[in-house]
Structures are given as structure tokens and as C-alpha cells.
């Protein structure tokens, strides 16, 4: 069977793209490896009508909505290979199954590389976060910290005082210059240039232990993981990538089409920012644009 579109990734962006293609009565294949980026978080915030719901519940509701459309096929699995054919695309799953489609929508998300600090992975999404808009409000105005992983720490530290008293731990990863220091000081940010040894959970939230042995308890820690597209389908298909202060993402135009005609990308894989609402909006744009590309560029 030749699908109209194959959506690689069945999380928020992928489901949204597939939903609009299904509503255009197109044959859609969704291939999902089952690894959501926000699987570590207990609740998602900022999504209209779903504020505070567990993210897995939101994804499950979206999938249920999508599967009500008879032109949708859902396959659980991971794509191992992708090829550009003369007038279509072919993907092969790790299981060996082959599928072809007229268009591809890449919505497989990204991988996060966290700073090399003991204990950080166990607290990811449960005390250590990347997005103040997603998690800052729930910290109830308590003390918060920025664990620097690079220059983007300045941007995060400048925002965070709106959510709580803020300390920027440079941790040898970022040294503010005079201008940055003046701006941070004006915002009330305390700058601590000592190295951080470990993070652990305590009754206030997160305990930050320095190399010196001193420690501080905060309600939450924000850091800047380095992101990269999950898997290597992007490079297999020949799509261009670009760099941002927080990692690499797929280059797309205003309709979410990549540099390879007929291949679209949406969600965290295609922007230098990440949240559920942004992913859903990206998916809507990618889905409608994919449909219109089939209509106006049938070959």
C-alpha cells in the first residue's frame, strides 16, 4: 500500500500532523517508537484545556482521537532506514517491515544530553527542568537555581526571578561578562562560580552540593540540555540541520517542509525550543502543509 503520508513519531506533534491529514481523508501511517521526551515529568502545564494533566494521559487521549479516523494506520516500532525513491519514500522498521508513502513527516523528537553532574538524571523532570514556563509556577515562588551548561544559561537566569529567588551556578560552563553580570544583578540573580558536585532530592525539593561540600536547598533547578534529533533518519534522508544555543534541529521553512522536498518536520526536532503546546501547533502546520503539497505538487 502506498500511504499519502508516513508520520514518524506518535507523540504530540506527530499525532497533530496525522490528525489533520486524516481529516483531509488521506491514508496516513503513524510509526511510533514509544519514547516521549517528557515521559519523566508527572504533569504537563500550559496546554489549554489540559493544564496539570499527566503528559501520558494527554498523549493517550490524542491517540484515541486520531484512531477514530478510519484512514489511519498505527504501527508500534522504530524506523531503522529511510530512502528517497523517484516519486515516494520508503522506510524500514527494525522488525524488517517496509512501508512506502508519498510524503514523510518527521516528528520523532530529540534526545537530551544533561550536564555531567552526579544525580541529575534521577531528578530530570522531577526537580530538574528545562522550561520555566512549563514548571516554574508550581515551585510556589521558592528559591530556584540555574545549573549552567553553556551560554544559554544567561537567558534562563534572566527569566527565572519571575518565578523565585534565583542563583546561577556557572559550574565552569559559562562565565558572565561585565554586561551580563550587570543585567543579572539588576534582576536580583546571585552568581555562584563554584563547581557543583551533585544534586539530590530533599524535603524542600533539590539539594545542590558543591565541590567544597557546602550545600543549598532549592525548590527546583533549571538547566539547558544539549539536544539532537533522535535517531539518524534526518541524515539518511539528507535533510539539513542547523545549530542553536541548546543543540541541533532540523531546518524547516514556514510550512515545516525541510530542505528535502516532500519531507516535513515538526515538534522539538524542528525548533530550538520545546513544549507540548508548541509541538501541537507545529504538528498542525506540518499536517496541513503536507496535505496541500500533495494537492498542489502531486509528483
N, C-alpha and C positions, 0 to 999 in steps of 0.2 A: 504493500500500500504506500502511495505517495502522500504524505501529510502536507497540508498547506504550511504548517509551521511546527517546528520542534523547539520546545522550550526546555532548556537545560537548567534545572533548578526549580524546586517546588516550594520555595518559601514565599515571602510576602510579594516581592517584585515579580517572581515567576508566575504565581497564581494570578496576580492582577493582569499581567500581559495575556495569559491564557484565557482569562475570563472575557476580555474584550474581543479576542479572536473568536471565542466560542459564540459570543453574542452576534458576531458577524456571520454565524453559521459556517464557520470554517472547520476543517478537520485538524485538530490540534493534538500533538503528543507532548506530554509533560514527563520529563525524566528527572527523578529526584533521588539524590544520594542520602537524604535524611539527616543532614547536618546543618542545622540553623546556626547562624552566627551568635544569636542571643540566647542560645539554649542554656547558658549558665545563669541568666537573670530570672528571678522569681516573678517579677511583674514588669509589664511594659507601660510606658506613660506617654502622654501627648498625642495619642491617636483618638480622634473624635469618635465618641460612642463606645470606646473600649478602654478608656483610661483606667489603669490599675489592674487590668486583667493579666493572667499568666500568658506569656507570649506563645506557649504551645497551644493554648486554647484558641487564641486568635488565629493561628495558622490552621488549626483543625477546622474552625468554622469557615475559613476561607476555602479550604479544600472541599468541604461539604457543599458550599455554594457552587463551586466550579463543577463538581461532578454531577450536578443536576442537569447539566447540558449534555445531550447525547452524542455530540461530535467530539467529546474529549476522551482521550485515552491516557491513563496514568500508569507509568512504569516505575517501580522502585528499583534503583540501580545506579551505578556510576558509569559515566561515559569514559571510555579509555582512549578512543581515537575519533578524529573527525576529519573529513575530507571535503574539499570543494570539487564538485562534479561539473559537467558542462552547463547544466541548467538547474542544478539542485545541489543538495548537501547530503552527505552520508555520515552517520555516527555509529560507532560500535561500542557496545557496553562491555564491561569486564566479563560478563557472562558469555560474551560472544554474539549476542543478539545484534542484528543490523537493522537500522531504520533509515529511511530517506525522507527528505522534506524540501519544499520549495524555499523555505526561509528558516533561519535559526535565530532564536533569542537566547542570549547568554545571560543567565540570572543565577549563576552558581555561587555568588558571594565571594568573600575574601577570607584569608587566614590572617590571624593576628599574631605578631611576634612581640611578646611583652618584654619589658626591661629585665635584665638578669639580676633580680633581687629575690632572695630566699622567701618563699611563702606567697609570692604574688599570684601564682597560678591557682592556688586553692581559694583565693579570695576574688578571683575575676568574676565580675557580675554580682558579687555578694559582699561588697565593701570596697572593691576597687573597680572603677568605672572609666569610660572614655568620654561620656557625653553629659555635661551638666544639665542640659535641657531634659534629658531622659530620666535622670536620677537625683539631681540636685535638690529639688523641692522636698523630697522625702527625708532629707538629712536634718530637717527642722531647724535650720539656722545654726547648727553646731559648728565646731571647728572642722575645717576641711584642709586637705593638703593636695599639692600638685607634686607628683613624682616626675621629674624631668626625664624625657627620653630623647630630647632634641630641641631645636629652636621653637617648635610648635608649643612648647611648654609656656612660653610668654603669652601667647594668645589665650590659653586656658586660664592661666593665673590672673590675667586681666579681667576675665569674666566672673570668676568664682566668688569674689567678695559679695556679689548679689545673693549668694546662697549661704554664706557663712564666713567667719574669720579665717583668713587664708594664709597658709605658709607654703612657699615654693622651695622644695628641696631640689637643688640643682644637681646633686649626686654625680658631679663630674661630667655630665652630659650636656649642660648648657650654662653658659656664663653670661648673665645680662650685662650689656654695655651701659655706659652712663645714662643714655637716653632711656633705655629700657628700665633701668633701676629707678629713675625719676618717676616714670609713669606708674610702675608697680607701687612705689612708695606713696604716691598720690592716691592710689586706690586702697591703701592700707595693707598691702601684701607684705608679709615678713619674708625675707630671703635667708635661707639657711644653706650654706655652701658645703656642709659636711656630708660625708658619704652615708648612704642608707644601707644597713646590713640586712635587715629582714622586716617583713610585715607579718602580723599575726592578728587573730581575732581576739577582742576583749569585750568587756561589758558595755563600753562606750561606742564600739564599732571596730576600729582598726588600731592596733598598736604599731607605731613606727619605731624601730630600734636602730640607732645609729651605730656606726663602726666603733665609736667611743664607748658604747654601752649605754648611753643615755637614751631615753625613750619619751614619746609623746603619744597620747591617745587622741584620735580624731573620729569624727562621725563617718568620714569617707575619704578615699584617696582617688584622685583623678590622674590618669597617665595617658600617654599617646602611643598606643601600639603601632608598630610598623605593619602596614597592610600590603597584601599582594593577592592577585586573583587566585582563587582556589583551583588547583589543577593546572594543566598546561594546554587546555583547549584553545585558549586565546592565541597562543603562539602557533599551534597546529594549523589554525585557520588563517593565520597571517595578519591578525588584527594588530594595529598599532597600540602601543602603551604610552602613557606619559607619567611623569613623576610629580608628586606633590610633597608638601612638608611631612605628611604622615604615611607616605608609601606610593605604590604604583597602582594605576587604574586604567581601564580600557578607554581609549579615545573615542568619543562619540560626537555626532553633530546634534543640532537642536531636536531632531526626531529620534534620537538614540540609535541611529544607524552608525555602525563602526566604519573603519576605513575599508572594509571588505563589503562590497555591495551584497545586500541580502542577509547580512548578519547584523543583528541588533544586540544591544547590551543594556541592562538596566539594574538598578539597585546598587548595593555597595561596590560591586565590581566595576561600576561605571561612573563613580563620583568620588570626590575627595571628602566625603562625609558619610555618616551612616545613622539612620534611624528608621523605624518602621514606617512612619508617615511618608518620609522621603522615598523609601523603597516602593511603597504602593503607588505613589504618584509617578515615579519613573516607569513602573510596570504598565500603568495606563497609557502613558505616552508611547512606550515601545510597542504595546499590543495594537493600538490604533494605527500607528505608523507602519507596522508590519503588514497589517491588512491593506492599507492604502497602497503600499508598494506592490502588493500582488495585483491590485486593481489596475494601477497606472503603469506598472512595469512588469507585465506578466511573464517576460522571459529574462 
